[in-house]
Every structure is written in C-alpha cells, then in structure tokens.
Amino acid sequence: MSLSCFECGRRSDRLFCDLEPDALREFDQIKEIQTYSKGTVLFREGESACGMFLLCQGRVRLSVCSESGRRMTLRTASAGEILGLSAAVSGGCYEVTAEAIEPVQVAEVHRKELLRFLHEHRDVCLQVVNLLSDDLHLAYDRVRSVGLSRARRSHLVPVH
C-alpha cells in the first residue's frame, strides 16, 4: 500500500494524481489513505458531504435510489477517479451512493482542507472546474439520451 502519491506506480494524468511537485507534496499532507473491504459504503446519497475520495485502487459501484426505493447502478468507478468532488466543493449532499465492489484504497480529503488547497493552488482549482463541467455535460447527455429514447417509444406505442 503506497502512502505517498510520489511513490505510487499508478500515477496518471488525472486530477490529483499528476500535480506539480509542490502541489502534490501538499496534497500528500492533507489526504488520508484508507483501505476498505468489499461491500463498504464510502458515502450515501443524501448525506452531507464531508470530503472527496480519490480512488487509488479497486472499483466502486455508484448508484442512486428511485422514488419507489429501487437502487439503480449508474456506473462503476475505477482507480484514478475522484468521488464526491461536486458535493464536497458545493457543501451539499452526495448525489450518489458509493459502495466498494472489491477491496479498495482511497485517499480521503476533508472538505475544509480541500477548499483551502484549491484556494492556494489556482491551477488545480481550474482543473476541478473543468472536471465538474465535463461531468455536467456528461449528465446532460445521459438525460437527453434517456428522454429522447422515451419520447421515441411514446410515438411508436399508441396511447389508449
């Protein structure tokens, strides 16, 4: 288990993995490495965001609950992805539930530390804005796709 981002063999060009040395050194100081077993819920939909999670190893199922109480899997997150960032930055609630589907290692950053870090590292803050914007556009595309497929079906199926 690597405790330092500098020592991690999985560093990539993803946010918080490939920072400038000074920023990475500070990120190393504010993160807490945690290991969780399969089935552990990192955070639940609707909970107040306490911080963000950088998935270092393993996979996590991201799901939401419908009004009828049924759980729907949105997708599976893998190593290098950031979970809970939007909620942590906004100070709102987590939009999804994140559950480990295998043993995982995560770097947790508490909200207060994350906001201070982003304030001090404007280049990283801009990367976060771009990432959140990309997430928003992806969500729009998914909603558009679901909405259009339902609209097409309603035109094909006669309503009595």
DRENPA-3360 file (N, C-alpha, C; in nm, 2 decimals, always signed):
BEGIN
1 = MSLSCFEC = +0.08/-0.12/+0.00/+0.00/+0.00/+0.00/+0.09/+0.12/+0.00 ~ +0.08/+0.20/-0.10/+0.15/+0.33/-0.12/+0.09/+0.44/-0.04 ~ +0.16/+0.50/+0.05/+0.11/+0.61/+0.13/+0.13/+0.75/+0.07 ~ +0.24/+0.76/-0.02/+0.27/+0.88/-0.08/+0.24/+0.88/-0.23 ~ +0.18/+0.98/-0.28/+0.15/+0.99/-0.42/+0.28/+0.99/-0.51 ~ +0.39/+1.04/-0.45/+0.52/+1.03/-0.52/+0.56/+0.89/-0.55 ~ +0.53/+0.80/-0.46/+0.57/+0.66/-0.47/+0.48/+0.57/-0.55 ~ +0.36/+0.62/-0.58/+0.26/+0.55/-0.64/+0.29/+0.52/-0.79;
9 = GRRSDRLF = +0.29/+0.39/-0.82/+0.32/+0.35/-0.96/+0.21/+0.37/-1.05 ~ +0.09/+0.40/-1.00/-0.03/+0.42/-1.08/-0.06/+0.57/-1.12 ~ +0.03/+0.66/-1.09/+0.01/+0.80/-1.12/-0.02/+0.81/-1.26 ~ -0.12/+0.89/-1.29/-0.15/+0.92/-1.43/-0.17/+1.06/-1.46 ~ -0.24/+1.10/-1.57/-0.26/+1.24/-1.60/-0.40/+1.28/-1.54 ~ -0.45/+1.21/-1.44/-0.57/+1.25/-1.38/-0.55/+1.35/-1.27 ~ -0.66/+1.43/-1.25/-0.65/+1.53/-1.14/-0.62/+1.47/-1.01 ~ -0.53/+1.54/-0.94/-0.48/+1.50/-0.80/-0.38/+1.38/-0.81;
17 = CDLEPDAL = -0.35/+1.33/-0.93/-0.25/+1.22/-0.94/-0.13/+1.28/-1.00 ~ -0.14/+1.38/-1.09/-0.03/+1.43/-1.16/-0.01/+1.58/-1.14 ~ +0.00/+1.62/-1.02/+0.01/+1.76/-0.99/+0.16/+1.81/-1.00 ~ +0.18/+1.93/-1.00/+0.31/+1.99/-0.99/+0.37/+1.94/-0.85 ~ +0.50/+1.93/-0.84/+0.56/+1.87/-0.72/+0.52/+1.94/-0.59 ~ +0.52/+2.07/-0.59/+0.48/+2.15/-0.47/+0.33/+2.12/-0.43 ~ +0.24/+2.12/-0.53/+0.10/+2.09/-0.50/+0.09/+1.94/-0.46 ~ +0.16/+1.85/-0.52/+0.15/+1.71/-0.49/+0.20/+1.68/-0.35;
25 = REFDQIKE = +0.30/+1.75/-0.31/+0.36/+1.74/-0.17/+0.25/+1.78/-0.07 ~ +0.19/+1.90/-0.10/+0.08/+1.94/-0.01/-0.04/+1.85/-0.01 ~ -0.08/+1.80/-0.13/-0.19/+1.71/-0.13/-0.16/+1.58/-0.05 ~ -0.03/+1.54/-0.06/+0.01/+1.42/+0.02/-0.01/+1.45/+0.17 ~ +0.01/+1.57/+0.21/+0.00/+1.61/+0.36/-0.15/+1.62/+0.40 ~ -0.24/+1.65/+0.31/-0.38/+1.67/+0.35/-0.47/+1.55/+0.33 ~ -0.42/+1.45/+0.26/-0.50/+1.33/+0.23/-0.48/+1.23/+0.34 ~ -0.58/+1.14/+0.36/-0.57/+1.03/+0.45/-0.59/+0.90/+0.37;
33 = IQTYSKGT = -0.50/+0.81/+0.37/-0.52/+0.68/+0.29/-0.60/+0.59/+0.38 ~ -0.70/+0.53/+0.32/-0.79/+0.44/+0.39/-0.80/+0.32/+0.30 ~ -0.81/+0.20/+0.36/-0.84/+0.08/+0.29/-0.97/+0.02/+0.34 ~ -1.06/-0.01/+0.24/-1.19/-0.06/+0.28/-1.22/-0.20/+0.21 ~ -1.29/-0.28/+0.28/-1.32/-0.41/+0.22/-1.44/-0.41/+0.13 ~ -1.46/-0.51/+0.05/-1.58/-0.52/-0.04/-1.71/-0.50/+0.04 ~ -1.80/-0.43/-0.02/-1.93/-0.40/+0.05/-1.93/-0.28/+0.13 ~ -1.82/-0.22/+0.16/-1.81/-0.10/+0.24/-1.87/+0.02/+0.16;
41 = VLFREGES = -1.96/+0.10/+0.23/-2.02/+0.22/+0.17/-1.93/+0.33/+0.21 ~ -1.87/+0.40/+0.11/-1.79/+0.52/+0.13/-1.87/+0.64/+0.17 ~ -1.98/+0.65/+0.10/-2.08/+0.76/+0.13/-2.21/+0.72/+0.07 ~ -2.32/+0.78/+0.13/-2.45/+0.75/+0.08/-2.52/+0.88/+0.02 ~ -2.60/+0.85/-0.08/-2.68/+0.95/-0.14/-2.76/+1.03/-0.04 ~ -2.75/+1.16/-0.04/-2.83/+1.24/+0.05/-2.75/+1.28/+0.18 ~ -2.64/+1.21/+0.21/-2.56/+1.25/+0.32/-2.48/+1.38/+0.30 ~ -2.47/+1.46/+0.40/-2.39/+1.58/+0.39/-2.24/+1.55/+0.35;
49 = ACGMFLLC = -2.19/+1.62/+0.25/-2.05/+1.58/+0.21/-1.95/+1.63/+0.31 ~ -1.87/+1.53/+0.35/-1.76/+1.56/+0.44/-1.63/+1.58/+0.37 ~ -1.62/+1.54/+0.24/-1.50/+1.55/+0.17/-1.51/+1.47/+0.04 ~ -1.39/+1.46/-0.03/-1.38/+1.39/-0.15/-1.30/+1.26/-0.14 ~ -1.31/+1.17/-0.23/-1.24/+1.05/-0.23/-1.17/+1.02/-0.36 ~ -1.04/+1.01/-0.36/-0.96/+0.97/-0.48/-0.94/+0.82/-0.47 ~ -1.00/+0.75/-0.57/-0.99/+0.60/-0.57/-0.85/+0.56/-0.62 ~ -0.77/+0.51/-0.53/-0.63/+0.47/-0.57/-0.63/+0.33/-0.62;
57 = QGRVRLSV = -0.70/+0.24/-0.57/-0.70/+0.10/-0.61/-0.84/+0.05/-0.59 ~ -0.88/-0.04/-0.68/-1.01/-0.11/-0.67/-1.12/-0.04/-0.75 ~ -1.24/-0.09/-0.73/-1.36/-0.04/-0.80/-1.47/-0.02/-0.71 ~ -1.55/+0.08/-0.74/-1.67/+0.13/-0.66/-1.79/+0.14/-0.75 ~ -1.90/+0.09/-0.70/-2.03/+0.10/-0.77/-2.09/+0.23/-0.72 ~ -2.14/+0.31/-0.82/-2.21/+0.43/-0.80/-2.35/+0.41/-0.83 ~ -2.44/+0.43/-0.73/-2.58/+0.41/-0.76/-2.67/+0.52/-0.70 ~ -2.80/+0.52/-0.74/-2.90/+0.61/-0.69/-3.02/+0.53/-0.65;
65 = CSESGRRM = -3.11/+0.59/-0.57/-3.23/+0.52/-0.53/-3.35/+0.59/-0.59 ~ -3.44/+0.52/-0.65/-3.55/+0.58/-0.72/-3.66/+0.61/-0.61 ~ -3.76/+0.68/-0.65/-3.87/+0.72/-0.56/-3.94/+0.60/-0.50 ~ -3.94/+0.49/-0.58/-4.00/+0.37/-0.53/-3.91/+0.28/-0.44 ~ -3.79/+0.33/-0.42/-3.70/+0.26/-0.33/-3.60/+0.16/-0.40 ~ -3.61/+0.15/-0.53/-3.53/+0.06/-0.61/-3.39/+0.13/-0.63 ~ -3.28/+0.05/-0.61/-3.15/+0.10/-0.63/-3.11/+0.08/-0.78 ~ -3.05/+0.18/-0.84/-3.01/+0.17/-0.98/-2.86/+0.20/-0.99;
73 = TLRTASAG = -2.78/+0.11/-1.05/-2.64/+0.13/-1.07/-2.62/+0.23/-1.18 ~ -2.55/+0.34/-1.16/-2.52/+0.43/-1.27/-2.40/+0.39/-1.35 ~ -2.29/+0.35/-1.27/-2.17/+0.31/-1.34/-2.07/+0.26/-1.23 ~ -1.96/+0.20/-1.28/-1.86/+0.16/-1.19/-1.73/+0.25/-1.20 ~ -1.69/+0.30/-1.09/-1.57/+0.39/-1.09/-1.45/+0.30/-1.06 ~ -1.34/+0.34/-1.12/-1.21/+0.26/-1.11/-1.10/+0.35/-1.06 ~ -0.98/+0.29/-1.04/-0.87/+0.36/-0.99/-0.84/+0.49/-1.07 ~ -0.81/+0.60/-1.00/-0.78/+0.73/-1.06/-0.90/+0.82/-1.06;
81 = EILGLSAA = -1.02/+0.77/-1.03/-1.13/+0.86/-1.04/-1.16/+0.93/-0.90 ~ -1.22/+1.04/-0.91/-1.25/+1.12/-0.79/-1.40/+1.11/-0.76 ~ -1.43/+1.08/-0.64/-1.57/+1.06/-0.60/-1.61/+1.16/-0.50 ~ -1.73/+1.22/-0.51/-1.78/+1.31/-0.42/-1.73/+1.45/-0.43 ~ -1.66/+1.48/-0.54/-1.60/+1.61/-0.56/-1.70/+1.73/-0.56 ~ -1.80/+1.71/-0.64/-1.91/+1.82/-0.66/-1.97/+1.85/-0.53 ~ -2.01/+1.75/-0.45/-2.08/+1.77/-0.32/-1.98/+1.83/-0.22 ~ -1.85/+1.79/-0.23/-1.75/+1.85/-0.13/-1.73/+1.99/-0.16;
89 = VSGGCYEV = -1.72/+2.03/-0.29/-1.69/+2.17/-0.33/-1.81/+2.26/-0.29 ~ -1.93/+2.21/-0.32/-2.05/+2.29/-0.30/-2.10/+2.29/-0.16 ~ -2.06/+2.19/-0.08/-2.10/+2.19/+0.06/-2.24/+2.13/+0.07 ~ -2.28/+2.06/-0.04/-2.42/+2.00/-0.04/-2.41/+1.85/+0.01 ~ -2.50/+1.78/-0.05/-2.51/+1.63/-0.01/-2.45/+1.55/-0.13 ~ -2.41/+1.43/-0.10/-2.36/+1.34/-0.20/-2.48/+1.31/-0.29 ~ -2.46/+1.30/-0.42/-2.57/+1.28/-0.52/-2.59/+1.13/-0.54 ~ -2.49/+1.05/-0.50/-2.50/+0.90/-0.53/-2.45/+0.83/-0.41;
97 = TAEAIEPV = -2.47/+0.70/-0.41/-2.41/+0.61/-0.31/-2.29/+0.54/-0.37 ~ -2.18/+0.54/-0.30/-2.05/+0.48/-0.35/-2.02/+0.36/-0.26 ~ -2.02/+0.24/-0.32/-2.00/+0.11/-0.25/-1.89/+0.03/-0.31 ~ -1.79/-0.01/-0.23/-1.68/-0.09/-0.28/-1.73/-0.22/-0.33 ~ -1.69/-0.26/-0.45/-1.73/-0.39/-0.51/-1.62/-0.49/-0.50 ~ -1.51/-0.44/-0.45/-1.39/-0.52/-0.42/-1.31/-0.44/-0.32 ~ -1.20/-0.50/-0.26/-1.12/-0.42/-0.17/-1.07/-0.29/-0.24 ~ -1.08/-0.18/-0.17/-1.03/-0.05/-0.23/-0.94/+0.02/-0.14;
105 = QVAEVHRK = -0.86/+0.11/-0.20/-0.77/+0.20/-0.13/-0.81/+0.34/-0.18 ~ -0.84/+0.43/-0.09/-0.88/+0.56/-0.13/-0.80/+0.67/-0.05 ~ -0.78/+0.78/-0.12/-0.72/+0.90/-0.05/-0.84/+0.99/-0.02 ~ -0.87/+1.01/+0.11/-0.97/+1.10/+0.15/-0.92/+1.24/+0.18 ~ -0.99/+1.34/+0.14/-0.96/+1.47/+0.17/-1.08/+1.54/+0.23 ~ -1.07/+1.59/+0.35/-1.18/+1.66/+0.42/-1.21/+1.79/+0.35 ~ -1.34/+1.82/+0.35/-1.39/+1.94/+0.27/-1.31/+2.07/+0.30 ~ -1.29/+2.09/+0.43/-1.22/+2.22/+0.47/-1.08/+2.22/+0.41;
113 = ELLRFLHE = -1.01/+2.11/+0.42/-0.87/+2.10/+0.36/-0.87/+2.11/+0.21 ~ -0.97/+2.05/+0.15/-0.99/+2.06/+0.00/-1.01/+2.20/-0.04 ~ -1.10/+2.27/+0.02/-1.12/+2.41/-0.02/-1.00/+2.50/+0.00 ~ -0.93/+2.48/+0.11/-0.81/+2.56/+0.13/-0.70/+2.52/+0.03 ~ -0.69/+2.39/+0.00/-0.59/+2.35/-0.11/-0.63/+2.41/-0.24 ~ -0.76/+2.41/-0.28/-0.80/+2.47/-0.41/-0.78/+2.62/-0.41 ~ -0.80/+2.68/-0.30/-0.78/+2.83/-0.29/-0.63/+2.86/-0.31 ~ -0.54/+2.78/-0.25/-0.40/+2.81/-0.26/-0.33/+2.76/-0.39;
121 = HRDVCLQV = -0.40/+2.67/-0.46/-0.35/+2.62/-0.59/-0.45/+2.64/-0.70 ~ -0.44/+2.76/-0.75/-0.54/+2.81/-0.85/-0.54/+2.72/-0.98 ~ -0.43/+2.67/-1.02/-0.42/+2.58/-1.13/-0.50/+2.45/-1.11 ~ -0.49/+2.40/-0.99/-0.57/+2.28/-0.96/-0.72/+2.31/-0.95 ~ -0.75/+2.43/-0.90/-0.89/+2.48/-0.89/-0.95/+2.48/-1.03 ~ -0.87/+2.54/-1.13/-0.92/+2.54/-1.27/-0.94/+2.40/-1.32 ~ -0.86/+2.31/-1.29/-0.88/+2.17/-1.34/-1.00/+2.11/-1.28 ~ -1.03/+2.15/-1.15/-1.15/+2.10/-1.09/-1.28/+2.16/-1.16;
129 = VNLLSDDL = -1.27/+2.28/-1.19/-1.38/+2.35/-1.26/-1.41/+2.28/-1.39 ~ -1.30/+2.25/-1.47/-1.31/+2.18/-1.59/-1.37/+2.04/-1.58 ~ -1.32/+1.97/-1.47/-1.37/+1.83/-1.45/-1.52/+1.83/-1.41 ~ -1.56/+1.93/-1.33/-1.70/+1.94/-1.29/-1.79/+1.98/-1.41 ~ -1.74/+2.06/-1.50/-1.81/+2.10/-1.62/-1.82/+1.98/-1.71 ~ -1.72/+1.90/-1.73/-1.73/+1.78/-1.81/-1.83/+1.68/-1.75 ~ -1.83/+1.67/-1.62/-1.93/+1.58/-1.55/-2.07/+1.63/-1.58 ~ -2.09/+1.76/-1.58/-2.22/+1.82/-1.60/-2.27/+1.79/-1.75;
137 = HLAYDRVR = -2.18/+1.81/-1.84/-2.21/+1.78/-1.98/-2.24/+1.64/-2.00 ~ -2.17/+1.55/-1.94/-2.20/+1.41/-1.95/-2.34/+1.37/-1.89 ~ -2.37/+1.44/-1.78/-2.50/+1.42/-1.72/-2.61/+1.47/-1.82 ~ -2.59/+1.58/-1.88/-2.69/+1.64/-1.98/-2.71/+1.54/-2.09 ~ -2.60/+1.48/-2.14/-2.61/+1.39/-2.25/-2.68/+1.26/-2.21 ~ -2.66/+1.21/-2.09/-2.73/+1.10/-2.04/-2.88/+1.12/-2.03 ~ -2.92/+1.24/-1.97/-3.06/+1.27/-1.96/-3.12/+1.29/-2.09 ~ -3.05/+1.36/-2.18/-3.10/+1.38/-2.32/-3.13/+1.24/-2.39;
145 = SVGLSRAR = -3.03/+1.15/-2.37/-3.04/+1.02/-2.43/-3.16/+0.94/-2.37 ~ -3.18/+0.94/-2.24/-3.29/+0.87/-2.18/-3.42/+0.94/-2.22 ~ -3.43/+1.07/-2.22/-3.55/+1.14/-2.25/-3.59/+1.12/-2.40 ~ -3.49/+1.12/-2.49/-3.52/+1.11/-2.63/-3.57/+0.96/-2.66 ~ -3.51/+0.87/-2.59/-3.55/+0.73/-2.62/-3.69/+0.70/-2.57 ~ -3.73/+0.76/-2.46/-3.87/+0.75/-2.41/-3.96/+0.82/-2.50 ~ -3.92/+0.94/-2.55/-4.01/+1.02/-2.64/-4.03/+0.94/-2.77 ~ -3.93/+0.87/-2.82/-3.94/+0.79/-2.95/-4.04/+0.67/-2.92;
153 = RSHLVPVH = -4.02/+0.61/-2.80/-4.11/+0.49/-2.77/-4.26/+0.54/-2.76 ~ -4.28/+0.66/-2.70/-4.42/+0.70/-2.69/-4.48/+0.74/-2.82 ~ -4.40/+0.77/-2.92/-4.46/+0.80/-3.05/-4.49/+0.66/-3.12 ~ -4.42/+0.56/-3.09/-4.44/+0.43/-3.15/-4.55/+0.35/-3.09 ~ -4.57/+0.37/-2.96/-4.68/+0.29/-2.89/-4.80/+0.38/-2.88 ~ -4.91/+0.33/-2.93/-5.04/+0.40/-2.93/-5.09/+0.42/-2.78 ~ -5.14/+0.53/-2.75/-5.19/+0.56/-2.62/-5.34/+0.55/-2.62 ~ -5.40/+0.46/-2.54/-5.55/+0.44/-2.54/-5.61/+0.51/-2.42;
% end
